[in-house]
Each structure stands twice: as structure tokens, then as C-alpha cells.
Amino acid sequence: GQQVMQIPQYQHVQEGEDFTTYCNSSTTLSNIQWYKQRPGGHPVFLIQLVKSGEVKKQKRLTFQFGEAKKNSSLHITATQTTDVGTYFCASHASGGSYIPTFGRGTSLIVHP
Amino acid sequence: GAVVSQHPSRVICKSGTSVKIECRSLDFQATTMFWYRQFPKKSLMLMATSNEGSKATYEQGVEKDKFLINHASLTLSTLTVTSAHPEDSSFYICSARAGGEATDTQYFGPGTRLTVL
């Protein structure tokens, strides 16, 4: 089935450093969604990207959808300890699949 | 944002018993509900997709007789783990989607942590 590869699996940063996680697919995606899961919590929806080349920002978070709609990235500027958690991308393949597929997630650890 | 509740949040049971987990969409009607399983520090594994009034669609490798799903109404889906064993211990999370389009947002419940002794 549809697979979304997400890298890196873990990322340690010092507070104030930037962070980026990437999602890649071999097939064209109809959309991509990003979620954040705090330790012990459940995934919380952050944003959805639908258009080719789309860029959206939420304060220090910047989300991008590739021109070919096969990859996406989440970039956090100047990380804070509140950014700690696992960030998942989820997508649906183009062509009618309404079943979401999640990436394996990137766990962000921020050291104060 | 939309709210999805899940009950119970935590359950401990003896091996061989059955456990029912409820997932409710509180402020919207969920056309589709998803059930996931998550192992520690792992991604969400989709178990099944349920649409109100029809049989659930199970992912490959998920035993439908083991994990019974009932989507009784547009606001309620239940997952019953039958004859639970220690290997069924996991974090079970449901999500609900209001529309039938791939672009419709999923809202996740808080999860149920199942421990089978």
C-alpha cells in the first residue's frame, strides 16, 4: 500500500536551534497532514496542505508541500522546550484512497 | 476544534477477558471512524476503518474476529478486543472524520491504554 517515509526518526537539538522533519513518497499525494503527539498524549492535528508548492506558517512552524506533491517538510525555527513531541505526517495517495497513511514520526527532543 | 472522546482512558484486564472501547464524536457527526494501535515510540498502525451502518474494513493482518468494531451511529464507534492476551496490550486510538473526502480533517481521541495481565 501507500508508504510515506519520514526522516529523521529522532532529533536532539539545543533550545533555540532549528528543526526540520521530512516526509517523502514515491507516489503523488492528494494532500498531506501534520500532527503533533506530546509524550503520553494523542496526535493533535496541526495543518493540512493540498496544493502543489504550498507553504503555510503557524508562528515558528513552516510547512511545505513539494511541487510534485511527493514530499513535505515541517520546519521549526528557534525551538522551545514546549516543542518536544513526535511529529507525524499523514497522507492519502492520489486517485481516490481515503485511507490515511502515517509516517513513522520524528521525535523531537529539545535540551534546555 | 472538533472533539472526540474515548472511554475508558486506561484499562487493566486479565488474560481471556474481553474489553470494549468507545469512541465518540462530541460535536460533529463522523461519517468515518478509524481505529489505530500504537506501540511505545512507534507510529500509528491503522487497524480498521468503519463507516456508520456498514461493516468495518480491516487492514491486512488484523483479525476481525479478534477486534470487533461496531459503528452504531454517526457519533459512536466501539472496538471490542475479544479474549485479550498480553500481546494485545497497547495504546488504542480512534479518530473521526466528518466528511468522506480525503481532505477532511481527522480528529483523534485521547487514546485507551490497554494492559492485559
Interface residues (C-beta under 8 A of the other chain):
Chain A: S30 N31 Q33 Y35 G41 H42 P43 V44 F45 Q48 V50 F88 A90 H92 G96 S97 Y98 I99 P100 T101 F102 G103 R104 G105 S107
Chain B: G1 T32 F34 K41 K42 S43 L44 L46 T49 I93 S95 G100 E101 A102 T103 T105 Q106 Y107 F108 G109 P110 G111
